[in-house]
Amino acid sequence: MYAIDRMKVQRVLSHGLSAILTVSGPNFFYLTGKNLKSFERPLFMIATIDECLVVAPKLEEERVSDLNCNEIIYSDGDNPFKHLYPEVRAMGLKSGDKIGLDPEMKIDLYLKLREVLYDFNLVSGSEALLLERMKKDEKELEKIEAAANILDGLFKEAENFISEGTTEAEIMTKLAEHSRRLGADADQILSIQSGANTAIPHHEYSQRTLKRGDLVLLDLVVAYKGYHADLTRMYSLGMPSEEIMEKFEAVRDAVEVGISESKAGILGGSLDSIVREVLEKKGLSKFFTHRTGHGLGIEVHEMPNIAPGSKDAVELGSVFTIEPGVYFPERFGIRLEVDVVVKKDKILILGKYPLEIKVL
């Protein structure tokens, strides 16, 4: 049984909005627990503190019926906006009221809404939605932790898959199959980087065959019941060189300092600077070419942004990554990633698989 989450709606509306309008996608899921994809057909919900209205195509009627909202259900060929204005008025909204719009909305829908809801104040709902999504409740945190536990299982299982003669693509396929056995959602990103490919931060996988002496980097993302975890660990086929170990230890030090400095109230830019300074002292900051981390939740990248200059303030309930890396093109790269949960009385680290190079 699903129902709109009135507490979340109230929190979003506290940002000066009279109503919030969400389209099918992550923000709709945040408020309802329903993960619907309507493709080109308009599917959206308008919610106030006391009322809600869903506009949905006929083929989604059954899936939205248990939200306990007023409905405008339309068939292909119908005009779904024909009765929208009086229905919105019936919700108690009046001329000039602010309706926050979902940042995921397509421009065509926005233009139509601006035409139909002509005397309402249509404004961006992005900040209200993203700020509130940053503050995870215990149920959300439990799902993210469950996703991280699945990743721990994948890192352990990878010890059986990573071997000389196999390809990155073969490892990816085996991990994808195993993630489903462990209960992961279909939504996943499994990046398998080996040899010189570890120096390409966003390399996903290829037909490259692993050989003795390779470094292997696994950057894995899975979701559990709609909530994501994102962790990175490293392996080596044989003992790594002294140079690799020296740079690995610098990256691990940066991760550990980032964890120790994580707390409610710190700005994303400040935390990024602290982590970056560790690598700068080792003469490696110029090889660190991306931000320190990003928020996690319904989407893989959310607030807070842990990046140079970021003014995002970490909140209680925030979940974010710390993932410094150093990259040496056509040679090798090193990155580690942990997921940090900011709780009232402690910092919780998700992902228990060891922060060391696993030698195979």
N, C-alpha and C positions, 0 to 999 in steps of 0.2 A: 504494500500500500504506500503510495507516494502522496505527498502534500507539500505545498509551497512552505518554505521555512520562514515563518513570520519574523523570527528573531533576526535572521540575516537581512531580510527586507528592511526591517526597522533600522538596523545599523547602517545600511547603504543610504537610506533616506535621511539619516541624521546629518548628511553632508549638504543639507540645504535643498533637497529635492522633494517634490510632492508625489512623484511616482518614478519608477524605474522601468524601462522597456528593455527586455533582453531577447535576443534572437537565439535560435537553436545553436548550441555550441557550449563553450566552457562556462559562460556566465549564467546561461539558462540552467545548466547542470548544477552550478553553485547554489542557486536558489531553490531548485526543485529535486535534485538527485536524479533527474532524467537526462540521459545522454542521447538526444535525438538528432538525426541528420535529415534535413528536409530537402537538400540539394537546391534546385532552382525555385522551389515553391516557398512563398513566405510562410514562416512559422515563428510567431513571437508571442511574448507575454508582457502585459502591462500590469504592474503591481503597485498598490498603495499599502498603507499599514493594515487596512481592513478589507480591501477588495482586490480581486485579480481578474484579468480577462485574457483568455488565450485565443489567438487567431491561428488556425491550423487547417491544412488540407484534409479532405475526407478520409484519405487512406491512413492518416494518423489519429483519427478520432478516438479510437479505443485507447491508444497510448497516452492521450492527454486527459481522458475523462476522469481519471482518479486524482487529478490535481485539485478538484473541488473549486474550480474557477468558472466564471461565466465564459461562454464559448461563442466564437464565430467560426463555424465549420463550413468550408466551401469545397465545391467540386471543381475539377479541371474545367476551365472555360468560364467559371463564375468570377465576379469581381469581389475579392475578399475585403475590400475597403469600403464597400457600399454602406454598411451599417456601423462603421468604426466610430465615427464622430459621436453619434447619440449614445453608443455603448460606453464610450470614455466619459461622456458627461454624466451618465447614470452612475458612474463610480464615485461621483462627488467632486470630480475635478472641474475647475472653472477656468475661464479665460485668463491667460497670463501665468498659470501654474507651470512650474518647472518640471519637465519630464526628462529624466536622464536617459540618454541613448547608449546602447551597447556599442563599444568600440569595434566589435566584430561585424557590425552591420554593413551590408553592401550599399554602395552609393545609390543604386536604383531604388532600394527600399527607403532610404533616407529621403530622397527627393519626393517620393510618393507620400510619405508621412508628413512631410513639410507642407504638401499641398492639401492633404485631408485634414490634418490637425492644425489648421492655419492660425488659430488665435491662441494656441498654447506656446509656451516658451520651451522649445526643444534645445536641450543643451547636452554637452558630453557627459556621460555617466562613467567615463573611464576611470577617473581618479577615485571616485567613490567605490566602485566595484573592486578595483585592484588593491586599494588600501585595506578594504575589509577582507578580501580574500587572503591577504598577507597574514592575518591573525587567525591561525588555525585553532579550532576547538579540539577537544580530546578525541572525538570520533575521527576527525580528519587526520590527526597525528597518528592514530593507531593504524590507519590505512597506509600512510607513508612509511611507517616503520615496518609494516608487513611487506611492502614493496622492497624495502632495503633488505629484509631477511631473504627474500627471493633472490636478490642479487648476490648475497653471501653464498647461497647455494650454487649459483651459476659460476662464481669465481672458483669455488671448490671443484665443481664438475669440470671446469675448463682445464684443470690439471691433467685430466684424462684425454683431452682433445688436442692439446697443444703439443705437437711433436714434429720432428723432422719429416718432411715429405708431404705434410698436409697443407692445404691452402687456407688463406684467410676466409674465403667464401664457405669452405667446408666447416670451419669452426663456427662461423656465424649461423649456419643452418642447424648444427647440432645444439647450439645454445638456445636458439629460438624454440626448437622442439622441447628442450628441457625446461625452459621458462614456462611453457604452457602446462607441463606436468606439475610444476610447482605452484600453479594457480594464478599466473600473471594474466592480465588482460591482453587483448590482441595488440594494443598500442605499445610499441617498443622500438627502441633504437639501439642496435648492437654494433658498435664500432670495433673492428678487429684490425689492429695496425701492427705490422711486423717490419723488422729491419729498418731501412731508410724511410719507410712509410710512417714510422713513429714520429718523424720530424714534421709531419703534415697534420696540424691539430684537428682538422675536420675530415680527415680521411675516414671513410666508413669501412670498406673492405674491398678486396680485389681477388684476382685469381693467382696472386703471388704465392709461391710455394715456400714454406718455412725451411730454413736450413740451420745447421749447427752454428752457434754463436749469435743467433738473432735475439734481439730484444723484442718482446711482444707486449703491446699495450691494449688492454680491454677497457673501453669506456662504454658502460652499459646503462641503459635506461629501461625500466619497466614500470608499469602501472598496476595497482591493485585496487579494484573497485573504484577506478577513476582517478586515483592519486598516485603521483610519480615519485620514484627515488632515482638517483643519478650518481653512480660511483665509478671510480677509475682505479685499476690496479695494474701491476706490471709483473712480467715473467721473463725468464731468460733461459734459452736453450744452451746450457753450459754456464760456467762462472763468468760474470761480467768483468770487464776490464777495470783497472783502478780509476781511470778517468770517468767511466760511467758511474761507478759507485760514489765517487766524490760529488758528482753533480746530483745524483739521486739523493744523497744525504742532505744536500742543500735544499732541495725541493721538499723533502720530508720535514726539515726544520721549519721551512716557511709555512707548511700546513699546520704544524704543531703550534707555532706562534699565533697563527690565525685563529685556531681553536681557543687558545688561552685568552685572546683579546676579544672574543665574541661576547657580546652582552646587549641587553636591551638598551636602546638609546644611541648606540654608536652609529655614525653615518657610514653608508656604504663606501664612500670615498676614503674615509679615515681608515677603515679596516683594510681596504685595498692597499693604501700607502704603507701600512704596518707590514703586511705580507711582502710587498714589493721591496721594502727596505732590507729584509733578510737576504734576498737574492742580490740586491745591490752591494751589500757588504762582501759578498763572495765574488763580485765582478760578473754576475750573471744576469742583471736586470735587463740588459739590452736583448737578451734571448727570450725574455718573457713577453710574449707579443699579444696577449689578450687580457681580459679582466680577470679578477680573482675569483668571482663567482656570481651566482644568480639565485633568485628565489625558486622554490619548488612547490608544487601542489597539483591542482587540476591540470595545469600545463607544465611543461618541462622548464620553461623560462617565465618566471613571474617576478614580482617585487619581493624583497629588495634587490636592487642592482648593486653588486659589490664591485664597483668599477671606479677608475680615476674620476674624481670630481662629483661622484654621485651624492646627491643630497637625501637619498632614501634613508630614513631612520629605521633601524631594526626595532621591531615591536615584539612584545611577549607573544608567543605563538608563531613567530617567524620560523620558516625552514629555508635554509639556503646552503649552497655549496661553497666549499673552499677548494679551489683546484688550480694552484699555480703549476706552471710548466716551463721548461726551457727546451728550445728546439734548434738543432744544428742541421740545416738543410743538406740532404743527400747523405747524411751520416746516421743520426739518431735523434730521438726526442724523449723527454721524460716528463710525465705528469702523474700526479696523484690527486684523488678527489674524495672528499668526505662530505657528508650531509650533516648540518648542524641544526639542532632544534633549541630555540631559546625558550626555556620554561622559567617560571617565577623564581624557583629556588636553585636552579642548576642549568648547565648546558649539557644537552644530551647529544651524543655522537652516534649517528646511524651508520651501519656497515661495520661488521666485526672482523671481516677478513683482514689479515695482517697488512700493515703499511710497510711492506718490504718487498724487494724483488724476489719472487718465488723462483728458485733455480730448479729446472727440470732436466 
